[in-house]
Amino acid sequence: GRDDCLNTVVSGWSVLVRSGRIKDRVFRASEINRYAELLTQMLTTNTNDAVSALSYDAGKNLAEATADVCLMLNPGLVLVVGALAANPDFIDGFQTAWDGSRLGDISTMPDYKFDTTPNAAAAAHLAMAEFFFSPKLVLSDAHVLGGGTQHG
């Protein structure tokens, strides 16, 4: 029932709650598949002004919160993923707020990309890109699969 975290103002779940499609104002991780199905159904079958406005607001809210974090972390890319990332109203809200953010004042404004990859898969890809496929990853002879050492 709280309204002070990103999940309550930028997520697909928040759009479902604010549209009245979910009555319970407590996010339940065990219901995530049901939320995804409801959101997909709503976005593909309901193109009314109320759903458009809620999607736009979610995109705007995400851009504003992300811009603040970017000022601290200075990433090269912001990846926006999930079902809303394909919604034109969400994208428009994000782009409008992003373009009007304080990030326009810095010389290294990060790029952003919308992708419908599920959130968990996107997180795994980012972690793999950063650590598994990174030039920062150094494998020595003492670290082989299985935790043993090589003897020659």
C-alpha positions in Angstrom: 0.0 0.0 0.0 3.0 2.4 0.1 3.5 4.9 -2.7 7.1 5.9 -2.2 9.1 3.5 -4.3 9.7 3.1 -8.0 7.6 0.0 -8.3 4.5 2.1 -7.4 5.1 4.7 -10.1 7.0 3.2 -13.0 6.3 -0.5 -13.3 3.7 -2.5 -15.2 2.3 -3.5 -11.9 1.7 0.2 -11.0 -0.1 0.7 -14.2 -2.3 -2.3 -13.4 -3.0 -1.1 -9.9 -3.8 2.5 -11.0 -6.0 1.3 -13.8 -8.0 -0.8 -11.3 -7.2 -4.2 -12.8 -5.5 -5.2 -9.6 -7.3 -4.4 -6.3 -4.5 -5.5 -3.9 -2.1 -2.6 -3.5 0.7 -4.9 -2.3 3.1 -6.3 -4.8 3.4 -10.0 -4.5 6.4 -11.6 -6.2 4.5 -14.9 -6.4 2.0 -13.3 -8.6 4.5 -11.9 -11.2 3.4 -14.2 -14.0 -0.3 -13.2 -13.5 0.8 -9.5 -13.5 2.6 -10.0 -16.7 -0.4 -11.7 -18.4 -2.7 -9.0 -17.2 -0.4 -6.2 -18.4 0.1 -7.8 -21.8 -3.6 -8.3 -22.2 -4.3 -4.7 -21.1 -1.7 -3.2 -23.4 -2.8 -5.2 -26.5 -6.6 -5.0 -26.0 -7.1 -1.7 -24.2 -6.1 1.4 -26.0 -8.3 3.9 -24.2 -7.1 7.3 -23.0 -6.8 6.3 -19.4 -4.4 3.4 -20.1 -2.5 5.6 -22.4 -2.1 8.3 -19.8 -1.1 5.8 -17.1 1.5 4.3 -19.5 2.8 7.8 -20.4 3.1 8.7 -16.7 5.0 5.5 -15.9 7.5 6.2 -18.7 7.9 9.8 -17.5 8.4 8.8 -13.9 11.0 6.2 -14.9 13.0 8.7 -17.0 13.0 11.3 -14.1 14.2 8.7 -11.6 16.8 7.2 -14.0 18.1 10.7 -14.9 18.8 11.3 -11.2 20.7 8.0 -10.9 22.6 8.7 -14.1 23.9 12.0 -12.5 25.6 9.9 -9.8 26.7 6.8 -11.8 27.3 8.2 -15.3 26.5 5.0 -17.2 27.1 4.7 -21.0 23.7 3.1 -21.6 20.3 2.9 -20.0 18.4 -0.2 -20.9 14.6 0.0 -20.5 13.2 -3.5 -20.6 9.9 -5.3 -20.1 6.4 -5.3 -21.6 6.0 -1.5 -21.2 9.2 -0.9 -23.3 7.2 -1.7 -26.4 4.3 0.6 -25.5 4.3 3.8 -27.6 2.7 5.9 -24.7 5.3 4.7 -22.2 8.1 5.3 -24.7 6.8 8.8 -25.5 6.6 9.6 -21.7 10.1 8.4 -21.2 11.6 10.2 -24.2 9.8 13.5 -23.3 11.0 13.5 -19.7 14.5 12.2 -20.7 15.0 15.1 -23.2 13.8 17.6 -20.6 16.0 16.2 -17.8 19.0 17.8 -16.3 21.1 15.3 -18.2 21.0 17.6 -21.2 23.5 19.8 -19.3 26.2 17.2 -19.0 28.6 16.3 -21.8 28.2 12.5 -21.5 24.5 12.1 -21.6 23.9 8.3 -21.7 22.2 6.6 -24.6 19.0 4.6 -23.9 17.5 1.6 -25.5 14.0 0.0 -25.3 13.9 -3.8 -25.4 11.2 -6.3 -24.5 13.6 -8.7 -23.0 12.2 -9.8 -19.6 13.8 -8.0 -16.7 15.6 -11.1 -15.2 17.1 -12.0 -18.5 18.2 -8.4 -19.1 19.9 -8.3 -15.7 21.7 -11.6 -16.5 22.9 -10.2 -19.9 24.2 -7.1 -18.3 26.1 -9.0 -15.6 27.6 -11.3 -18.3 28.6 -8.4 -20.5 30.2 -6.6 -17.6 32.0 -9.6 -15.9 31.9 -12.6 -18.2 32.8 -11.0 -21.5 34.8 -8.2 -20.1 38.5 -7.3 -20.6 38.5 -6.8 -16.8 38.0 -10.5 -16.3 41.4 -12.2 -15.8 41.6 -16.0 -15.6 44.8 -17.3 -14.2 46.0 -20.9 -14.2 44.9 -21.2 -10.6 41.3 -20.6 -11.4 39.8 -23.4 -13.5 36.2 -24.7 -13.7 35.5 -27.0 -10.7 37.7 -24.9 -8.4 40.8 -27.0 -8.7 44.3 -26.0 -9.8 46.2 -27.1 -12.8 49.4 -29.1 -12.3 51.8 -29.4 -15.1 
